[in-house]
Structures are given as structure tokens and as C-alpha cells.
Amino acid sequence: MLDSHLLGVDLFIGQILKNTHANDLLIKFALSLLILKGERYEYGK
């Protein structure tokens, strides 16, 4: 049950990504990297 739900979520996200402009993807990717760097910085303290 859970696996099929996760698969559905993956397909849903895939559709969103396909329908998103490349520039938006780059912005989201950059923001996610900044968030990861911020978390690493917090953990490093």
C-alpha cells in the first residue's frame, strides 16, 4: 500500500517537473543546495 502511494507521489512530482520551465528548475535546485548548505552549517556548529 505504502509503496504504491510513494510511486504515485513520484509520478505526480515527475509530471510537475516536466511542466516546469528549466529556469524554475535551476532556481529550485539552487535554493535546495543553499538549504542543504545551511543545514550542514548548523550541524557543524
C-alpha positions in Angstrom: 0.0 0.0 0.0 2.7 2.4 1.0 4.9 1.5 -2.0 2.1 2.2 -4.5 1.4 5.5 -2.7 5.1 6.6 -2.9 5.1 5.6 -6.6 2.1 7.8 -7.2 3.8 10.7 -5.5 6.9 10.1 -7.6 4.8 10.2 -10.8 3.0 13.3 -9.6 6.3 15.1 -8.9 7.6 13.9 -12.3 4.6 15.5 -14.0 5.2 18.8 -12.2 8.9 18.8 -13.1 8.0 18.1 -16.8 5.6 21.0 -16.8 8.1 23.4 -15.1 10.4 25.7 -17.1 14.1 24.9 -17.0 14.8 28.2 -15.3 12.4 27.4 -12.5 14.1 24.0 -12.0 17.5 25.7 -11.8 16.2 28.2 -9.2 14.7 25.3 -7.2 17.9 23.4 -7.5 20.0 26.4 -6.3 17.6 27.0 -3.4 17.7 23.3 -2.3 21.5 23.5 -2.4 21.5 26.6 -0.3 19.1 24.9 2.2 21.4 21.9 2.4 24.5 24.1 2.9 22.6 25.9 5.7 21.7 22.6 7.4 25.3 21.4 7.2 26.4 24.7 8.7 24.0 24.3 11.6 25.1 20.7 12.2 28.7 21.7 12.0 28.3 24.1 15.0 
